[in-house]
């Protein structure tokens, strides 16, 4: 699953939480998305370490920033619903 799709899932869960429908969010689902985000982040870090061109490094740094922000959101959400 791509980073964009994972970010959409976290945003959807956050939206449900904001609307007061947190009871419909299963912690196991958030944990699964969080695990995928962490895996993606590790892959991006490995790609960043292997990258040679500065353009590719910049792009990977941006993606890594997005992944880390989504991890923080998912961890916060998991804390709130458990």
Phi and psi in radians as a Rosetta constraint file:
Dihedral C 1 N 2 CA 2 C 2 CIRCULARHARMONIC -1.348 0.35
Dihedral N 2 CA 2 C 2 N 3 CIRCULARHARMONIC 2.860 0.35
Dihedral C 2 N 3 CA 3 C 3 CIRCULARHARMONIC -1.063 0.35
Dihedral N 3 CA 3 C 3 N 4 CIRCULARHARMONIC -0.671 0.35
Dihedral C 3 N 4 CA 4 C 4 CIRCULARHARMONIC -1.103 0.35
Dihedral N 4 CA 4 C 4 N 5 CIRCULARHARMONIC -0.768 0.35
Dihedral C 4 N 5 CA 5 C 5 CIRCULARHARMONIC -1.150 0.35
Dihedral N 5 CA 5 C 5 N 6 CIRCULARHARMONIC -0.707 0.35
Dihedral C 5 N 6 CA 6 C 6 CIRCULARHARMONIC -1.141 0.35
Dihedral N 6 CA 6 C 6 N 7 CIRCULARHARMONIC -0.700 0.35
Dihedral C 6 N 7 CA 7 C 7 CIRCULARHARMONIC -1.113 0.35
Dihedral N 7 CA 7 C 7 N 8 CIRCULARHARMONIC -0.649 0.35
Dihedral C 7 N 8 CA 8 C 8 CIRCULARHARMONIC -1.129 0.35
Dihedral N 8 CA 8 C 8 N 9 CIRCULARHARMONIC -0.686 0.35
Dihedral C 8 N 9 CA 9 C 9 CIRCULARHARMONIC -1.106 0.35
Dihedral N 9 CA 9 C 9 N 10 CIRCULARHARMONIC -0.788 0.35
Dihedral C 9 N 10 CA 10 C 10 CIRCULARHARMONIC -1.103 0.35
Dihedral N 10 CA 10 C 10 N 11 CIRCULARHARMONIC -0.726 0.35
Dihedral C 10 N 11 CA 11 C 11 CIRCULARHARMONIC -1.106 0.35
Dihedral N 11 CA 11 C 11 N 12 CIRCULARHARMONIC -0.688 0.35
Dihedral C 11 N 12 CA 12 C 12 CIRCULARHARMONIC -1.120 0.35
Dihedral N 12 CA 12 C 12 N 13 CIRCULARHARMONIC -0.779 0.35
Dihedral C 12 N 13 CA 13 C 13 CIRCULARHARMONIC -1.083 0.35
Dihedral N 13 CA 13 C 13 N 14 CIRCULARHARMONIC -0.730 0.35
Dihedral C 13 N 14 CA 14 C 14 CIRCULARHARMONIC -1.120 0.35
Dihedral N 14 CA 14 C 14 N 15 CIRCULARHARMONIC -0.695 0.35
Dihedral C 14 N 15 CA 15 C 15 CIRCULARHARMONIC -1.101 0.35
Dihedral N 15 CA 15 C 15 N 16 CIRCULARHARMONIC -0.771 0.35
Dihedral C 15 N 16 CA 16 C 16 CIRCULARHARMONIC -1.068 0.35
Dihedral N 16 CA 16 C 16 N 17 CIRCULARHARMONIC -0.722 0.35
Dihedral C 16 N 17 CA 17 C 17 CIRCULARHARMONIC -1.077 0.35
Dihedral N 17 CA 17 C 17 N 18 CIRCULARHARMONIC -0.783 0.35
Dihedral C 17 N 18 CA 18 C 18 CIRCULARHARMONIC -1.118 0.35
Dihedral N 18 CA 18 C 18 N 19 CIRCULARHARMONIC -0.544 0.35
Dihedral C 18 N 19 CA 19 C 19 CIRCULARHARMONIC -1.466 0.35
Dihedral N 19 CA 19 C 19 N 20 CIRCULARHARMONIC 0.039 0.35
Dihedral C 19 N 20 CA 20 C 20 CIRCULARHARMONIC 1.469 0.35
Dihedral N 20 CA 20 C 20 N 21 CIRCULARHARMONIC 0.317 0.35
Dihedral C 20 N 21 CA 21 C 21 CIRCULARHARMONIC -1.897 0.35
Dihedral N 21 CA 21 C 21 N 22 CIRCULARHARMONIC 0.634 0.35
Dihedral C 21 N 22 CA 22 C 22 CIRCULARHARMONIC -1.151 0.35
Dihedral N 22 CA 22 C 22 N 23 CIRCULARHARMONIC -0.433 0.35
Dihedral C 22 N 23 CA 23 C 23 CIRCULARHARMONIC -1.143 0.35
Dihedral N 23 CA 23 C 23 N 24 CIRCULARHARMONIC -0.366 0.35
Dihedral C 23 N 24 CA 24 C 24 CIRCULARHARMONIC -1.488 0.35
Dihedral N 24 CA 24 C 24 N 25 CIRCULARHARMONIC -0.142 0.35
Dihedral C 24 N 25 CA 25 C 25 CIRCULARHARMONIC -1.617 0.35
Dihedral N 25 CA 25 C 25 N 26 CIRCULARHARMONIC 2.116 0.35
Dihedral C 25 N 26 CA 26 C 26 CIRCULARHARMONIC -1.536 0.35
Dihedral N 26 CA 26 C 26 N 27 CIRCULARHARMONIC 2.277 0.35
Dihedral C 26 N 27 CA 27 C 27 CIRCULARHARMONIC -0.983 0.35
Dihedral N 27 CA 27 C 27 N 28 CIRCULARHARMONIC -0.567 0.35
Dihedral C 27 N 28 CA 28 C 28 CIRCULARHARMONIC -1.123 0.35
Dihedral N 28 CA 28 C 28 N 29 CIRCULARHARMONIC -0.567 0.35
Dihedral C 28 N 29 CA 29 C 29 CIRCULARHARMONIC -1.196 0.35
Dihedral N 29 CA 29 C 29 N 30 CIRCULARHARMONIC -0.745 0.35
Dihedral C 29 N 30 CA 30 C 30 CIRCULARHARMONIC -1.157 0.35
Dihedral N 30 CA 30 C 30 N 31 CIRCULARHARMONIC -0.693 0.35
Dihedral C 30 N 31 CA 31 C 31 CIRCULARHARMONIC -1.096 0.35
Dihedral N 31 CA 31 C 31 N 32 CIRCULARHARMONIC -0.653 0.35
Dihedral C 31 N 32 CA 32 C 32 CIRCULARHARMONIC -1.144 0.35
Dihedral N 32 CA 32 C 32 N 33 CIRCULARHARMONIC -0.782 0.35
Dihedral C 32 N 33 CA 33 C 33 CIRCULARHARMONIC -1.129 0.35
Dihedral N 33 CA 33 C 33 N 34 CIRCULARHARMONIC -0.700 0.35
Dihedral C 33 N 34 CA 34 C 34 CIRCULARHARMONIC -1.094 0.35
Dihedral N 34 CA 34 C 34 N 35 CIRCULARHARMONIC -0.721 0.35
Dihedral C 34 N 35 CA 35 C 35 CIRCULARHARMONIC -1.097 0.35
Dihedral N 35 CA 35 C 35 N 36 CIRCULARHARMONIC -0.714 0.35
Dihedral C 35 N 36 CA 36 C 36 CIRCULARHARMONIC -1.164 0.35
Dihedral N 36 CA 36 C 36 N 37 CIRCULARHARMONIC -0.679 0.35
Dihedral C 36 N 37 CA 37 C 37 CIRCULARHARMONIC -1.130 0.35
Dihedral N 37 CA 37 C 37 N 38 CIRCULARHARMONIC -0.715 0.35
Dihedral C 37 N 38 CA 38 C 38 CIRCULARHARMONIC -1.137 0.35
Dihedral N 38 CA 38 C 38 N 39 CIRCULARHARMONIC -0.692 0.35
Dihedral C 38 N 39 CA 39 C 39 CIRCULARHARMONIC -1.111 0.35
Dihedral N 39 CA 39 C 39 N 40 CIRCULARHARMONIC -0.772 0.35
Dihedral C 39 N 40 CA 40 C 40 CIRCULARHARMONIC -1.091 0.35
Dihedral N 40 CA 40 C 40 N 41 CIRCULARHARMONIC -0.707 0.35
Dihedral C 40 N 41 CA 41 C 41 CIRCULARHARMONIC -1.087 0.35
Dihedral N 41 CA 41 C 41 N 42 CIRCULARHARMONIC -0.740 0.35
Dihedral C 41 N 42 CA 42 C 42 CIRCULARHARMONIC -1.120 0.35
Dihedral N 42 CA 42 C 42 N 43 CIRCULARHARMONIC -0.694 0.35
Dihedral C 42 N 43 CA 43 C 43 CIRCULARHARMONIC -1.104 0.35
Dihedral N 43 CA 43 C 43 N 44 CIRCULARHARMONIC -0.740 0.35
Dihedral C 43 N 44 CA 44 C 44 CIRCULARHARMONIC -1.132 0.35
Dihedral N 44 CA 44 C 44 N 45 CIRCULARHARMONIC -0.677 0.35
Dihedral C 44 N 45 CA 45 C 45 CIRCULARHARMONIC -1.120 0.35
Dihedral N 45 CA 45 C 45 N 46 CIRCULARHARMONIC -0.708 0.35
Dihedral C 45 N 46 CA 46 C 46 CIRCULARHARMONIC -1.139 0.35
Dihedral N 46 CA 46 C 46 N 47 CIRCULARHARMONIC -0.744 0.35
Dihedral C 46 N 47 CA 47 C 47 CIRCULARHARMONIC -1.111 0.35
Dihedral N 47 CA 47 C 47 N 48 CIRCULARHARMONIC -0.670 0.35
Dihedral C 47 N 48 CA 48 C 48 CIRCULARHARMONIC -1.129 0.35
Dihedral N 48 CA 48 C 48 N 49 CIRCULARHARMONIC -0.708 0.35
Dihedral C 48 N 49 CA 49 C 49 CIRCULARHARMONIC -1.150 0.35
Dihedral N 49 CA 49 C 49 N 50 CIRCULARHARMONIC -0.536 0.35
Dihedral C 49 N 50 CA 50 C 50 CIRCULARHARMONIC -1.582 0.35
Dihedral N 50 CA 50 C 50 N 51 CIRCULARHARMONIC -0.187 0.35
Dihedral C 50 N 51 CA 51 C 51 CIRCULARHARMONIC -1.243 0.35
Dihedral N 51 CA 51 C 51 N 52 CIRCULARHARMONIC 2.513 0.35
Dihedral C 51 N 52 CA 52 C 52 CIRCULARHARMONIC -1.902 0.35
Dihedral N 52 CA 52 C 52 N 53 CIRCULARHARMONIC -0.686 0.35
Dihedral C 52 N 53 CA 53 C 53 CIRCULARHARMONIC -1.456 0.35
Dihedral N 53 CA 53 C 53 N 54 CIRCULARHARMONIC 2.573 0.35
Dihedral C 53 N 54 CA 54 C 54 CIRCULARHARMONIC -1.200 0.35
Dihedral N 54 CA 54 C 54 N 55 CIRCULARHARMONIC -0.551 0.35
Dihedral C 54 N 55 CA 55 C 55 CIRCULARHARMONIC -1.111 0.35
Dihedral N 55 CA 55 C 55 N 56 CIRCULARHARMONIC -0.772 0.35
Dihedral C 55 N 56 CA 56 C 56 CIRCULARHARMONIC -1.158 0.35
Dihedral N 56 CA 56 C 56 N 57 CIRCULARHARMONIC -0.701 0.35
Dihedral C 56 N 57 CA 57 C 57 CIRCULARHARMONIC -1.084 0.35
Dihedral N 57 CA 57 C 57 N 58 CIRCULARHARMONIC -0.735 0.35
Dihedral C 57 N 58 CA 58 C 58 CIRCULARHARMONIC -1.097 0.35
Dihedral N 58 CA 58 C 58 N 59 CIRCULARHARMONIC -0.765 0.35
Dihedral C 58 N 59 CA 59 C 59 CIRCULARHARMONIC -1.110 0.35
Dihedral N 59 CA 59 C 59 N 60 CIRCULARHARMONIC -0.749 0.35
Dihedral C 59 N 60 CA 60 C 60 CIRCULARHARMONIC -1.185 0.35
Dihedral N 60 CA 60 C 60 N 61 CIRCULARHARMONIC -0.605 0.35
Dihedral C 60 N 61 CA 61 C 61 CIRCULARHARMONIC -1.126 0.35
Dihedral N 61 CA 61 C 61 N 62 CIRCULARHARMONIC -0.705 0.35
Dihedral C 61 N 62 CA 62 C 62 CIRCULARHARMONIC -1.114 0.35
Dihedral N 62 CA 62 C 62 N 63 CIRCULARHARMONIC -0.799 0.35
Dihedral C 62 N 63 CA 63 C 63 CIRCULARHARMONIC -1.078 0.35
Dihedral N 63 CA 63 C 63 N 64 CIRCULARHARMONIC -0.715 0.35
Dihedral C 63 N 64 CA 64 C 64 CIRCULARHARMONIC -1.118 0.35
Dihedral N 64 CA 64 C 64 N 65 CIRCULARHARMONIC -0.666 0.35
Dihedral C 64 N 65 CA 65 C 65 CIRCULARHARMONIC -1.093 0.35
Dihedral N 65 CA 65 C 65 N 66 CIRCULARHARMONIC -0.727 0.35
Dihedral C 65 N 66 CA 66 C 66 CIRCULARHARMONIC -1.122 0.35
Dihedral N 66 CA 66 C 66 N 67 CIRCULARHARMONIC -0.785 0.35
Dihedral C 66 N 67 CA 67 C 67 CIRCULARHARMONIC -1.067 0.35
Dihedral N 67 CA 67 C 67 N 68 CIRCULARHARMONIC -0.769 0.35
Dihedral C 67 N 68 CA 68 C 68 CIRCULARHARMONIC -1.143 0.35
Dihedral N 68 CA 68 C 68 N 69 CIRCULARHARMONIC -0.666 0.35
Dihedral C 68 N 69 CA 69 C 69 CIRCULARHARMONIC -1.121 0.35
Dihedral N 69 CA 69 C 69 N 70 CIRCULARHARMONIC -0.706 0.35
Dihedral C 69 N 70 CA 70 C 70 CIRCULARHARMONIC -1.204 0.35
Dihedral N 70 CA 70 C 70 N 71 CIRCULARHARMONIC -0.604 0.35
Dihedral C 70 N 71 CA 71 C 71 CIRCULARHARMONIC -1.095 0.35
Dihedral N 71 CA 71 C 71 N 72 CIRCULARHARMONIC -0.774 0.35
Dihedral C 71 N 72 CA 72 C 72 CIRCULARHARMONIC -1.066 0.35
Dihedral N 72 CA 72 C 72 N 73 CIRCULARHARMONIC -0.757 0.35
Dihedral C 72 N 73 CA 73 C 73 CIRCULARHARMONIC -1.105 0.35
Dihedral N 73 CA 73 C 73 N 74 CIRCULARHARMONIC -0.762 0.35
Dihedral C 73 N 74 CA 74 C 74 CIRCULARHARMONIC -1.151 0.35
Dihedral N 74 CA 74 C 74 N 75 CIRCULARHARMONIC -0.696 0.35
Dihedral C 74 N 75 CA 75 C 75 CIRCULARHARMONIC -1.126 0.35
Dihedral N 75 CA 75 C 75 N 76 CIRCULARHARMONIC -0.722 0.35
Dihedral C 75 N 76 CA 76 C 76 CIRCULARHARMONIC -1.083 0.35
Dihedral N 76 CA 76 C 76 N 77 CIRCULARHARMONIC -0.819 0.35
Dihedral C 76 N 77 CA 77 C 77 CIRCULARHARMONIC -1.084 0.35
Dihedral N 77 CA 77 C 77 N 78 CIRCULARHARMONIC -0.746 0.35
Dihedral C 77 N 78 CA 78 C 78 CIRCULARHARMONIC -1.068 0.35
Dihedral N 78 CA 78 C 78 N 79 CIRCULARHARMONIC -0.717 0.35
Dihedral C 78 N 79 CA 79 C 79 CIRCULARHARMONIC -1.103 0.35
Dihedral N 79 CA 79 C 79 N 80 CIRCULARHARMONIC -0.676 0.35
Dihedral C 79 N 80 CA 80 C 80 CIRCULARHARMONIC -1.255 0.35
Dihedral N 80 CA 80 C 80 N 81 CIRCULARHARMONIC -0.590 0.35
Dihedral C 80 N 81 CA 81 C 81 CIRCULARHARMONIC -1.600 0.35
Dihedral N 81 CA 81 C 81 N 82 CIRCULARHARMONIC -0.163 0.35
